[in-house]
Amino acid sequence: MERTGVPSEEVLDAVDDIRAGRPRVLVVVGDGADRTLDSTIAACGDADVVRVPSHARERALPLAVLVTLLLRLGPLPRGPLTDLATQGVGESTVSLGVALIDHLSARAEKRAILIVVPRLDLVDVASTDVLLFAMNRLDNARVGLLAGSRAPLPDVGDAEVFLLDGEPPLPPDLAVEDRADEVLAPPAPRLTATSEVDGVAVADRDPFLIVVRAGERAAAQGARLAAAQVWSTAATLAPDPPTAAATYLRAAAAAWDAGRPDLAVEALGEAGLDLADPAERAAAAILEGQILTWTTSAEAARTALLARAEDLEPEHAATLLVSAAAIATMAAHADAEDLARRALRTARACGASATTVLSAQIMLTHAALMRCDGAIPREVTAAFELGDEVTDQIGPGAERDVLGMGQMVGFDQMIREEWRAARTTFGGVLRAARQAGYDGAARFAAAMDAEVAWRIGRWPEARAGALAEAEFVAGVGRRAGTWGDPTYARVEAALGHVELAVEHAGRAARSADALGLEALGAWSRHALGLAALADGRPEDAIAPLEWVAQVALSSGPRHPGILWWHGDLLEAYVATGRVVEATRLQRRLEALARSGNAWCAAICARAEGLLRGDRSALTRSAQKLDALGAPFEAARSRLALAELGDRGAATAALGAFTSLGAAPWVERARLAGGLAPVAEPTTLANLTPAELRVALAVGRGRTTREAASELALSPRTVDAHLQAIYRKLQVRSRTQLALVLGERGTD
């Protein structure tokens, strides 16, 4: 590598052009609506302009973001603005960088390329690999790198590197946006011939290994989508078919982890399922099962996993059986518990790894708990301590399997009414999954945490978390429904936004039916039933709620803590005069209450009060729900008491419903107690989803920049949302906002 202390006159002329704001080729990053970029382009009217799409959520931005200009030495014909976003370019740093280099190469053939990097220490690690890849790819052209002398230099092969005494000063109008310190990692270590990837020495000029390494760095940063696209590119450069198949499998897994089943299907198809290594075959089969579950049908996934388990060694077969059991629970299939037992027996018999055995044990506990009628079997209770073993492993760097087990542990804690423990577990999974880029795990954890928040009256958090999961799944074009949709629908129904509730619950129900996911179908229909009750149509609530009851009473998830549907169906029966059905449900509740489930005992007491006009039973119901920490359900028991003439209960119910923002129930409580209309509260329900996310972030003490980074927004956008939030909530400061959030149950 040649390092030239004094650049040639040609290079110095090019630098002068940059300083004067006249680059030969100007690369800008962002969308067409960005006024800063538009003004930058206008100021460089003589340049050949290339626009590169920005993908801030990847946290690995292209070189061009960092006021890095690529220019050709010598005249270059002026062409129209080229927008790489319209040319099917992938979202990863490497794919953007390669597309940019290819574009410039095609425009100027063999003219020399000068890459200007004012500060290499601001270049993210994946972009460093773009440099390496580009230098090797453009060996037919003279390539130079102009960099500040204080910056660490990557090994760029045979390229000429021109060092300056200081950073070339650039005019302010060329700075795209100064966010480098927020989003970029420290400089990458130099990639040398002694580096290893999967035990294979990296040759500096081997394109395959360079690109594989770039994918690994992207994955280490949590940019799973970037890693998937980079590894797909690397597979096309692989030295042999087995290596290509294994690399495509890595790409497929990363795409699935990033929540992109479309890309996962494409890469898995390239990899094939007949891989040479048994572990790779098992990983491919599990990935195929996950994809089939959410794109084709749960039954197809379960069948495929069981068939492939027959052809694998026992330890790998055990992991497939665990996956099949998990799918069976979502499909409400009767053999979920049997599959989990078979997985555990197989794992123990063959001396499988501790992780495989623990995974099978956690799955068996989960499946058995889902199927019990409230009275938890002794073997299940004895296994609860395994959850502590899992939660101890949840943290930065946790493996995907650990996060999957953590999701089941958190769900089981929710069923057992251990709210604080469940939120701690889901929160840990959510943070670790976000850091590692496991978007699928992060979204499910967010949806389940939202469900717990809904039950305990933290509705703003429930609404924001559930909607984020629902919007993400819809945004990537997945056919499947989402666990966030039903919870979001329940919150919106309780707030009085019935049309929005029906839209989200209906979408999830249709997807659940198409995929055979009866558990998701039950959650969705419960939300539809609650929406009908909120809209004053109890007769329309009965059909979807009876559908839920039928699933629970057949082969489906029976434990009353899984889904709180009993009280809603009871209310619908009583409101429509169906006393026989209500009495039958009350007897069912009595049997469940004997198991010690606190919520079920409280709803059983409500049933006694509604059917017999028993005020003491309704009072007992409200007190039990208070003790459980379920304010909405407690207020509904007090509303039933108010409708029997208890004015004090009406006042208490009205206060609770008003605090929650449950508009339909506010009016019912007011009428029941003959109370005066209340002033419209400054409710968080008036905020848009985007405003709610900003409010929650700032309310937790985040600065504007911290909130912007967390939500993938610009600081200017956060400030704009804050002004709207202050106006809608009638507050003037962050302190007042935090107080309002605390009053609304977000502490």
C-alpha positions in Angstrom: 0.0 0.0 0.0 1.4 3.4 -0.9 0.9 6.2 1.5 1.7 9.5 -0.1 2.6 12.4 2.2 1.9 15.1 -0.4 -1.0 14.6 -2.8 -0.7 15.4 -6.5 -1.8 18.7 -7.9 -4.8 16.9 -9.4 -5.9 15.7 -5.9 -5.3 19.1 -4.3 -7.4 20.7 -7.0 -10.2 18.2 -6.1 -9.8 19.1 -2.4 -10.1 22.8 -3.3 -13.3 22.1 -5.1 -14.7 20.4 -2.0 -13.7 23.3 0.2 -15.4 25.7 -2.2 -18.5 23.6 -2.2 -18.0 22.3 -5.8 -17.5 18.5 -5.6 -17.3 16.7 -8.9 -19.7 14.0 -7.5 -21.9 14.8 -4.6 -23.4 11.9 -2.6 -26.3 12.8 -0.4 -28.3 10.7 2.0 -31.9 11.1 2.9 -35.3 11.5 1.4 -36.4 14.1 -1.1 -38.4 16.1 1.5 -35.2 16.9 3.5 -34.7 20.7 3.1 -31.0 20.4 4.2 -30.3 18.0 1.4 -32.2 20.0 -1.1 -30.2 23.1 -0.2 -27.0 21.2 -0.4 -27.8 19.9 -3.9 -28.7 23.4 -5.0 -25.4 24.8 -3.7 -23.5 22.2 -5.7 -25.2 22.7 -9.1 -22.2 21.6 -11.1 -21.9 18.2 -9.4 -23.1 14.8 -10.5 -25.5 14.1 -7.7 -26.3 10.6 -6.4 -29.0 10.2 -3.7 -28.7 7.3 -1.3 -31.6 6.2 0.9 -31.1 6.6 4.6 -32.0 3.7 7.0 -31.4 5.1 10.5 -32.9 2.1 12.2 -30.0 -0.1 11.1 -27.6 2.0 13.2 -25.0 1.5 10.5 -25.2 4.4 8.1 -23.5 4.6 4.7 -20.2 6.4 4.3 -22.0 9.3 2.6 -23.9 10.3 5.7 -20.6 11.4 7.2 -20.0 14.3 4.8 -18.0 11.8 2.7 -17.7 12.8 -0.9 -16.8 10.5 -3.7 -15.4 12.2 -6.8 -13.8 11.4 -10.1 -10.5 13.0 -11.0 -10.9 14.6 -14.4 -14.0 15.7 -16.2 -17.2 13.8 -15.7 -20.2 14.4 -17.9 -23.0 16.1 -15.9 -26.0 13.7 -15.5 -29.4 13.8 -14.0 -29.8 13.2 -10.3 -29.5 9.5 -9.6 -31.7 8.1 -6.8 -30.4 4.7 -5.7 -33.6 4.2 -3.6 -35.6 3.7 -6.8 -33.2 1.1 -8.2 -34.0 -1.8 -5.9 -30.9 -1.3 -3.8 -30.8 -3.2 -0.5 -30.9 -1.4 2.8 -27.6 -2.5 4.2 -24.5 -0.4 4.4 -22.5 -2.8 2.2 -25.2 -3.1 -0.5 -25.6 0.7 -0.7 -21.8 1.2 -0.8 -21.3 -1.3 -3.5 -24.2 0.0 -5.5 -22.7 3.5 -5.2 -19.3 2.3 -6.4 -20.8 0.4 -9.3 -22.8 3.4 -10.3 -19.8 5.7 -10.4 -17.7 3.0 -12.2 -20.3 2.7 -14.9 -20.5 6.4 -15.4 -16.8 7.1 -15.7 -15.3 3.7 -16.8 -11.6 3.6 -15.8 -11.1 7.1 -14.6 -9.5 7.3 -11.2 -11.7 7.4 -8.1 -10.8 9.5 -5.1 -12.7 8.7 -1.9 -12.6 11.6 0.6 -13.1 10.6 4.2 -12.4 13.6 6.4 -12.5 11.6 9.7 -12.2 7.8 9.4 -12.9 7.5 13.2 -16.5 8.6 12.3 -17.0 5.8 9.8 -19.0 2.9 11.2 -17.4 -0.6 11.2 -19.6 -1.9 8.4 -18.6 1.0 6.2 -15.0 0.3 6.8 -15.6 -3.1 5.2 -17.3 -1.2 2.3 -14.0 0.5 1.7 -12.1 -2.9 1.7 -14.7 -4.4 -0.6 -14.7 -1.4 -3.0 -10.9 -1.3 -3.2 -10.7 -5.0 -4.2 -13.7 -4.7 -6.5 -12.3 -1.7 -8.4 -8.9 -3.2 -9.2 -9.3 -2.0 -12.8 -9.2 1.6 -11.8 -6.8 3.8 -9.9 -8.3 4.3 -6.5 -7.2 6.8 -3.9 -8.3 7.4 -0.3 -7.9 10.9 1.1 -8.1 10.8 4.9 -7.2 13.0 7.9 -3.8 12.1 9.3 -5.2 11.6 12.8 -7.5 8.9 11.8 -6.7 5.1 12.0 -6.5 3.6 8.6 -7.9 0.3 7.4 -5.9 -1.9 5.2 -7.1 -1.0 1.7 -4.9 -3.3 -0.4 -3.1 -1.6 -3.2 -5.0 1.7 -3.2 -3.1 4.9 -2.8 -3.8 6.7 0.5 -3.2 10.4 0.6 -2.7 11.7 4.2 -3.5 15.4 5.0 -2.0 17.3 7.9 -5.5 18.1 9.2 -9.1 17.4 8.3 -10.2 19.2 5.1 -12.6 21.9 6.3 -15.9 21.5 4.6 -18.5 24.3 4.3 -21.5 23.9 6.6 -23.9 23.5 3.8 -22.3 20.2 2.9 -22.9 18.6 6.3 -25.9 16.3 5.9 -26.6 15.9 9.7 -24.2 15.8 12.6 -25.4 12.6 14.3 -22.2 10.6 14.2 -21.6 10.5 17.9 -25.1 9.1 18.5 -25.2 6.3 16.0 -21.7 5.1 15.2 -19.5 2.6 16.9 -15.8 3.0 17.5 -13.4 2.3 14.6 -13.2 -1.2 13.5 -10.0 -3.2 14.1 -7.9 -3.7 11.1 -8.8 -6.7 9.0 -5.6 -8.7 8.4 -4.6 -12.0 7.0 -4.3 -13.4 10.5 -8.0 -12.7 11.2 -10.3 -15.7 11.2 -14.0 -16.2 10.4 -15.3 -19.5 11.6 -11.7 -20.8 11.8 -10.8 -19.8 8.3 -8.0 -17.3 7.7 -9.1 -14.1 6.0 -7.2 -13.2 2.9 -7.1 -9.5 2.5 -8.1 -9.7 -1.1 -10.7 -12.5 -0.8 -14.1 -10.8 -1.6 -16.1 -13.7 0.0 -14.4 -13.5 3.4 -14.4 -9.7 3.4 -18.1 -9.6 2.8 -18.8 -12.4 5.4 -16.8 -10.4 7.9 -18.8 -7.3 7.1 -22.0 -9.3 7.8 -20.6 -10.4 11.1 -19.8 -6.9 12.2 -23.3 -5.8 11.2 -24.8 -8.6 13.2 -22.6 -7.7 16.2 -24.0 -4.2 16.1 -27.6 -5.5 16.1 -28.1 -4.7 12.4 -29.7 -8.1 11.5 -31.3 -6.9 8.3 -28.0 -5.5 7.1 -26.3 -8.8 8.0 -28.9 -10.8 6.1 -28.4 -8.8 3.0 -24.6 -8.8 3.3 -24.5 -12.6 3.8 -26.8 -13.1 0.8 -24.3 -11.2 -1.3 -21.4 -13.2 0.3 -23.1 -16.4 -0.7 -22.8 -15.5 -4.4 -19.1 -15.2 -3.9 -18.6 -18.5 -2.0 -15.9 -20.8 -3.2 -18.1 -24.0 -3.2 -21.8 -25.0 -3.0 -21.7 -26.2 0.7 -20.2 -22.9 1.8 -22.8 -21.0 -0.2 -25.6 -23.0 1.3 -24.4 -22.4 4.8 -24.0 -18.7 4.1 -27.5 -18.4 2.7 -28.8 -20.1 5.9 -27.1 -17.5 8.0 -28.7 -14.8 5.8 -32.2 -16.5 6.2 -31.8 -16.7 10.0 -30.8 -13.1 10.2 -33.7 -12.0 8.0 -36.1 -13.9 10.2 -34.6 -12.4 13.3 -35.1 -8.9 11.8 -38.8 -9.6 11.2 -38.5 -10.0 7.4 -40.0 -13.5 6.5 -40.0 -12.5 2.8 -36.2 -12.2 2.7 -35.9 -15.3 5.0 -37.9 -17.4 2.5 -35.8 -16.3 -0.4 -32.5 -17.0 1.3 -33.7 -20.3 2.8 -34.8 -21.4 -0.7 -31.3 -20.7 -2.0 -29.7 -22.6 0.9 -32.0 -25.7 0.5 -32.8 -28.0 3.4 -30.4 -30.9 2.6 -27.4 -29.3 4.2 -24.3 -31.4 5.0 -23.9 -30.5 8.7 -26.6 -32.0 11.0 -26.8 -28.9 13.1 -27.3 -26.8 10.0 -30.1 -29.2 8.9 -31.8 -28.8 12.2 -31.5 -25.0 12.2 -32.9 -24.9 8.6 -35.8 -27.2 9.6 -36.7 -25.0 12.7 -36.5 -21.9 10.6 -38.7 -23.5 7.9 -41.2 -24.3 10.7 -41.3 -20.8 12.0 -41.7 -19.4 8.5 -44.5 -21.9 7.7 -46.3 -21.0 10.9 -46.6 -17.4 10.0 -46.9 -17.6 6.2 -48.7 -20.8 5.4 -50.3 -22.7 8.4 -49.4 -23.9 11.8 -50.4 -27.5 10.9 -48.0 -27.4 7.9 -45.2 -26.3 10.1 -45.9 -28.9 12.8 -46.1 -31.7 10.2 -42.8 -30.6 8.6 -41.0 -30.4 11.9 -42.1 -33.8 13.0 -41.2 -35.4 9.7 -37.7 -33.9 9.7 -37.2 -34.9 13.4 -37.3 -38.5 12.3 -34.2 -38.1 10.1 -32.0 -36.3 12.6 -29.8 -37.4 15.5 -31.6 -37.4 18.9 -30.2 -34.1 20.2 -31.2 -32.2 17.1 -34.5 -34.0 16.9 -35.2 -32.8 20.5 -34.8 -29.2 19.4 -37.3 -29.8 16.5 -39.8 -31.3 19.0 -39.6 -28.3 21.2 -40.4 -26.1 18.2 -43.2 -28.3 17.2 -44.6 -28.1 20.8 -44.5 -24.3 20.7 -46.4 -24.2 17.5 -48.9 -26.7 18.8 -49.7 -24.4 21.7 -50.4 -21.5 19.4 -52.6 -23.8 17.3 -54.4 -25.1 20.4 -53.4 -28.6 19.3 -54.0 -31.3 21.9 -50.6 -32.9 21.6 -48.5 -29.8 22.7 -47.8 -31.3 26.1 -47.0 -34.8 24.7 -44.5 -33.3 22.2 -42.8 -31.4 25.0 -42.5 -34.6 27.1 -41.1 -36.4 24.1 -38.6 -33.7 23.5 -37.4 -33.8 27.2 -37.1 -37.6 27.2 -35.1 -37.5 23.9 -32.8 -34.8 25.2 -32.1 -36.6 28.5 -31.6 -40.0 26.9 -29.0 -38.8 24.4 -27.1 -36.6 26.9 -28.0 -33.4 25.0 -26.6 -30.1 26.0 -27.8 -28.3 29.1 -29.5 -25.6 26.9 -31.4 -28.2 25.0 -32.6 -30.0 28.1 -33.6 -26.7 29.8 -35.4 -25.6 26.7 -37.5 -28.8 26.7 -38.2 -28.5 30.4 -39.4 -24.9 30.0 -41.5 -25.9 27.0 -43.1 -28.7 29.0 -43.9 -26.4 31.9 -45.4 -23.9 29.6 -47.6 -26.5 27.7 -48.8 -28.1 30.9 -49.7 -24.7 32.4 -51.6 -23.7 29.3 -53.7 -26.8 29.4 -54.6 -27.0 33.1 -57.9 -25.7 34.4 -56.4 -23.4 37.0 -55.3 -26.1 39.4 -51.6 -26.2 38.5 -50.1 -29.8 38.5 -47.4 -30.4 41.1 -44.8 -31.3 38.5 -45.4 -27.9 36.8 -45.2 -26.0 40.1 -41.9 -27.8 40.9 -40.5 -26.6 37.6 -41.2 -22.9 38.1 -37.8 -22.4 39.6 -36.3 -23.2 36.2 -37.6 -19.8 35.2 -35.1 -18.2 37.5 -32.3 -20.0 35.7 -33.5 -18.6 32.4 -34.1 -15.0 33.6 -30.5 -15.0 35.0 -29.2 -15.5 31.5 -31.2 -12.7 29.9 -29.1 -9.7 29.3 -26.7 -8.2 26.7 -25.4 -10.8 24.4 -28.0 -13.4 25.3 -28.5 -16.1 22.7 -31.7 -16.3 20.6 -32.7 -19.6 22.4 -32.4 -18.0 25.8 -34.6 -15.1 24.7 -37.2 -17.6 23.4 -37.3 -19.4 26.7 -37.6 -16.0 28.4 -40.7 -15.2 26.4 -42.3 -18.5 27.7 -41.2 -17.8 31.3 -42.7 -14.3 31.1 -46.0 -15.6 29.7 -46.2 -18.2 32.4 -45.6 -15.5 35.1 -48.4 -13.5 33.5 -50.8 -16.5 33.7 -49.9 -16.9 37.4 -50.7 -13.2 38.1 -47.1 -12.3 38.9 -47.3 -8.9 37.2 -44.1 -7.4 38.4 -42.0 -10.5 37.6 -43.6 -10.8 34.2 -42.9 -7.2 33.3 -39.3 -7.6 34.5 -38.8 -10.7 32.3 -40.4 -9.2 29.2 -38.5 -6.0 29.7 -35.2 -7.9 29.9 -36.0 -9.9 26.8 -37.1 -6.7 25.0 -33.8 -4.8 25.8 -31.6 -7.7 25.0 -33.5 -8.5 21.7 -33.3 -4.9 20.6 -29.6 -4.7 21.3 -29.0 -7.9 19.3 -31.3 -7.0 16.5 -33.7 -9.8 17.2 -36.8 -7.8 16.1 -39.2 -10.8 16.2 -38.3 -11.6 19.8 -38.4 -7.9 20.7 -41.9 -7.4 19.2 -43.4 -10.4 20.9 -42.0 -9.3 24.2 -43.4 -5.8 23.6 -46.8 -7.3 22.8 -46.9 -9.4 25.9 -45.6 -6.6 28.1 -48.4 -4.5 26.7 -50.9 -7.2 27.7 -49.7 -7.1 31.3 -49.8 -3.3 31.2 -53.4 -3.5 29.9 -54.5 -5.7 32.8 -53.0 -3.6 35.5 -54.2 -0.3 34.2 -51.0 1.0 32.5 -53.0 1.8 29.3 -50.7 4.3 27.7 -47.8 1.8 27.9 -50.1 -0.9 26.7 -51.3 1.1 23.8 -47.8 2.2 22.7 -46.2 -1.2 23.0 -49.0 -3.2 21.3 -49.3 -0.7 18.5 -45.5 -0.7 17.8 -45.6 -4.5 17.4 -48.7 -4.4 15.2 -47.4 -1.6 13.0 -44.1 -3.3 12.6 -45.6 -6.6 11.4 -48.0 -4.8 9.0 -45.1 -2.6 7.8 -43.0 -5.6 6.5 -46.0 -7.0 4.7 -46.4 -10.2 6.7 -49.5 -12.2 6.0 -49.8 -13.2 9.6 -51.6 -11.4 12.3 -49.8 -10.1 15.4 -50.1 -10.6 19.1 -50.1 -6.8 19.5 -53.2 -6.2 17.5 -55.7 -7.8 20.0 -54.2 -6.0 23.0 -54.2 -2.7 21.1 -57.8 -3.4 20.1 -58.8 -3.9 23.7 -57.2 -0.7 24.8 -58.9 1.3 22.0 -62.2 -0.4 22.7 -62.0 0.6 26.3 -61.1 4.2 25.3 -64.2 4.3 23.0 -62.4 4.1 19.7 -64.5 1.2 18.5 -63.8 1.3 14.8 -60.1 1.3 15.3 -60.5 -1.6 17.8 -62.5 -3.7 15.3 -60.0 -3.0 12.5 -57.1 -4.3 14.5 -58.9 -7.2 16.1 -60.5 -8.2 12.8 -57.2 -8.2 11.0 -55.6 -10.5 13.6 -58.7 -12.8 13.6 -58.6 -13.2 9.8 -54.9 -14.1 9.8 -55.3 -16.5 12.7 -58.1 -18.3 10.9 -56.0 -18.5 7.7 -53.0 -19.9 9.6 -54.9 -22.1 12.0 -53.6 -20.2 15.1 -56.5 -20.7 17.4 -54.8 -19.1 20.4 -54.3 -15.9 18.4 -57.9 -16.2 17.1 -59.2 -16.4 20.7 -57.3 -13.2 21.7 -58.7 -11.4 18.6 -62.3 -12.5 19.2 -62.1 -11.5 22.8 -61.1 -8.0 21.6 -64.1 -8.0 19.2 -66.4 -8.9 22.1 -65.1 -6.1 24.3 -65.5 -3.6 21.4 -69.1 -4.6 21.0 -69.7 -4.1 24.8 -68.0 -0.7 24.6 -70.3 0.2 21.8 -73.4 -0.7 23.7 -74.1 -3.9 21.7 -74.0 -6.8 24.1 -75.9 -9.0 21.8 -73.1 -8.7 19.2 -70.5 -9.5 21.8 -71.8 -13.0 22.5 -70.8 -14.8 19.3 -67.1 -13.9 19.4 -66.9 -14.5 23.1 -68.6 -17.9 22.9 -66.0 -18.8 20.2 -63.3 -18.1 22.7 -65.1 -20.2 25.3 -65.4 -23.1 22.9 -61.6 -23.0 22.2 -60.8 -22.9 25.9 -63.2 -25.8 26.7 -62.0 -28.0 23.9 -58.4 -28.7 23.3 -57.2 -25.2 23.6 -55.5 -23.1 26.3 -57.7 -23.6 29.4 -56.0 -21.7 32.2 -58.2 -18.7 33.1 -55.1 -16.5 33.5 -54.3 -16.8 29.8 -57.1 -14.6 28.6 -59.6 -12.6 30.7 -62.8 -13.4 28.7 -65.1 -14.8 31.3 -66.3 -11.4 32.8 -67.1 -10.0 29.4 -69.2 -13.0 28.3 -71.0 -12.9 31.7 -71.9 -9.2 31.2 -73.1 -9.9 27.7 -75.3 -12.8 28.9 -76.8 -10.8 31.7 -77.4 -7.7 29.6 -79.3 -9.7 27.0 -81.4 -11.7 29.5 -79.7 -15.0 28.9 -79.8 -16.1 32.5 -79.4 -19.9 31.8 -76.2 -19.4 30.0 -75.0 -16.9 32.6 -75.7 -19.4 35.4 -73.9 -22.1 33.6 -70.8 -19.8 33.2 -71.1 -18.9 36.9 -70.8 -22.6 37.8 -67.8 -22.9 35.6 -66.2 -19.9 37.3 -66.9 -21.5 40.8 -65.0 -24.6 39.8 -62.1 -22.5 38.5 -62.1 -20.2 41.5 -61.4 -23.2 43.8 -58.0 -23.5 42.1 -56.8 -20.3 43.8 -56.8 -18.1 40.7 -57.5 -14.6 42.2 -59.0 -13.0 39.0 -61.3 -16.0 38.5 -62.5 -15.8 42.1 -63.2 -12.1 41.7 -65.2 -12.6 38.5 -67.1 -15.5 40.2 -68.2 -13.0 42.9 -69.3 -10.6 40.2 -71.4 -13.3 38.7 -73.1 -13.9 42.0 -73.9 -10.2 42.3 -75.2 -9.8 38.8 -77.4 -12.9 38.9 -78.7 -12.5 42.4 -78.5 -8.8 43.0 -76.1 -9.5 45.8 -74.3 -6.2 46.7 -72.0 -7.9 49.2 -70.7 -10.2 46.4 -70.1 -7.2 44.1 -68.2 -5.4 46.9 -66.2 -8.6 47.5 -65.4 -8.8 43.8 -64.2 -5.2 43.6 -62.0 -5.6 46.7 -60.4 -8.8 45.3 -59.7 -7.0 42.0 -58.2 -4.0 43.9 -55.9 -6.4 45.7 -54.9 -8.0 42.4 -54.1 -4.6 40.9 -56.7 -4.7 38.1 -58.3 -1.2 38.2 -60.5 -1.5 35.1 -62.0 -4.8 36.3 -62.5 -3.5 39.8 -64.3 -0.4 38.5 -66.6 -2.7 36.4 -67.6 -4.5 39.6 -68.3 -1.2 41.3 -70.3 -0.1 38.2 -72.5 -3.2 38.6 -72.9 -2.2 42.3 -73.8 1.3 41.3 -76.5 0.0 38.9 -78.1 -1.6 42.0 -78.3 1.9 43.6 -75.0 2.3 45.4 -74.2 6.0 44.7 -70.8 5.7 46.5 -69.8 2.9 44.2 -70.9 5.0 41.2 -68.6 7.8 42.3 -65.7 5.5 42.8 -66.2 3.8 39.4 -66.6 7.1 37.7 -63.2 8.3 39.1 -61.5 5.1 38.0 -62.9 5.1 34.5 -62.1 8.8 34.1 -58.5 8.3 35.2 -58.1 5.4 32.7 -59.9 7.3 29.9 -62.5 4.6 29.5 -65.1 6.9 27.9 -67.9 4.4 27.3 -67.8 3.3 31.0 -67.5 6.9 32.2 -70.9 7.6 30.8 -72.4 4.4 32.2 -71.1 5.2 35.7 -72.4 8.8 35.5 -75.9 7.6 34.5 -75.9 4.8 37.1 -75.2 7.2 39.9 -77.2 10.1 38.6 -74.0 12.2 38.7 -73.2 15.4 36.9 -71.2 15.3 33.7 -67.5 15.5 34.2 -65.1 17.7 32.4 -63.4 16.0 29.5 -60.1 14.8 30.9 -56.7 15.7 29.4 -56.4 12.0 28.5 -53.5 10.4 26.8 -56.1 8.8 24.4 -56.1 12.2 22.6 -52.4 11.7 21.5 -51.5 10.1 18.2 -49.4 6.9 18.4 -46.3 8.8 17.5 -47.0 11.5 20.1 -47.7 8.8 22.7 -44.3 7.2 22.1 -42.5 10.5 22.5 -44.5 11.3 25.6 -43.6 8.0 27.2 -39.9 8.3 26.3 -39.6 11.9 27.6 -41.7 11.0 30.7 -39.1 8.3 31.5 -36.5 11.1 31.7 -35.0 10.8 28.2 -33.4 13.9 26.8 -34.6 15.0 23.3 -31.5 13.4 21.7 -31.9 10.2 23.7 -35.6 10.0 22.7 -34.8 10.7 19.1 -32.2 7.9 19.1 -34.5 5.4 20.8 -37.4 6.1 18.5 -35.4 6.6 15.3 -36.6 10.2 14.9 -34.7 13.4 14.5 -34.4 15.8 17.5 -36.4 18.3 15.6 -39.3 15.9 15.1 -39.2 15.0 18.8 -39.5 18.7 19.7 -42.4 19.1 17.3 -44.3 16.2 18.9 -43.5 17.6 22.4 -45.2 20.9 21.5 -48.3 19.1 20.4 -48.3 16.9 23.5 -48.0 19.9 25.8 -51.0 21.5 24.0 -53.2 18.4 24.2 -52.4 17.5 27.8 -52.4 21.2 28.9 -48.9 21.0 30.5 -46.0 23.3 30.1 -42.9 21.3 31.0 -41.4 17.8 31.1 -41.9 17.7 34.9 -45.6 18.3 34.4 -45.7 15.7 31.7 -44.1 13.2 33.9 -46.7 13.9 36.6 -49.6 13.4 34.1 -48.0 10.1 32.9 -47.8 9.0 36.5 -51.4 9.8 37.2 -52.4 7.9 34.1 -50.7 4.7 35.4 -47.4 4.7 33.6 -45.0 4.8 36.5 
